Amino acid sequence: MGCQVNSSVISRLGTMSCISPNKSFQPTPTARLNLALGLKEMNILSLLVNGVLALALAAGMLFGVLCVRLARLPYNSEGRYFDGVVVTHESAPLVFGVLCVVSFVVAGLAFLLRRNLARKRRA
């Protein structure tokens, strides 16, 4: 037996009544979240992967900007730059460059996982 879905019930995130009056179906918390956010077929794993992808891209861009800005500073013969508040060492751009690359690798892996999840959902 299939369930008849009442659109007004779905909009209120309530119960869905089945053909048999004895049975009622409560949507899972994931289904309630998807309905509340207006998502059709996304689950918590997809939301998590999308969040990791967005954060990794943002972190990669931030670390890339910091790497370029620190690389352009005029360092002295000891490899230090003092702007009046902070002493920056000449190796700082290398550290931020590595963090930038790692962030973009994580973003790439999250994108591949997102694409595979989308393919499995369509199949």
PEKAQUI-V44154 format. One record per residue. RES is the residue in one small letter. SS is DSSP state (2 for helix, 1 for strand, 0 for the rest). Layout:
res/ss
RES/SS
RES/SS
//
This chain:
res/ss
m/0
g/0
c/1
q/0
v/0
n/0
s/2
s/2
v/2
i/2
s/2
r/0
l/0
g/0
t/0
m/1
s/1
c/1
i/0
s/0
p/0
n/0
k/0
s/1
f/1
q/0
p/0
t/0
p/2
t/2
a/2
r/2
l/2
n/2
l/2
a/2
l/2
g/0
l/0
k/0
e/0
m/0
n/0
i/2
l/2
s/2
l/2
l/2
v/2
n/2
g/2
v/2
l/2
a/2
l/2
a/2
l/2
a/2
a/2
g/2
m/2
l/2
f/2
g/2
v/2
l/2
c/2
v/2
r/2
l/2
a/2
r/0
l/0
p/0
y/0
n/0
s/0
e/0
g/0
r/1
y/1
f/1
d/0
g/0
v/0
v/0
v/1
t/1
h/1
e/0
s/0
a/2
p/2
l/2
v/2
f/2
g/2
v/2
l/2
c/2
v/2
v/2
s/2
f/2
v/2
v/2
a/2
g/2
l/2
a/2
f/2
l/2
l/2
r/2
r/2
n/2
l/2
a/2
r/2
k/2
r/2
r/2
a/0
//
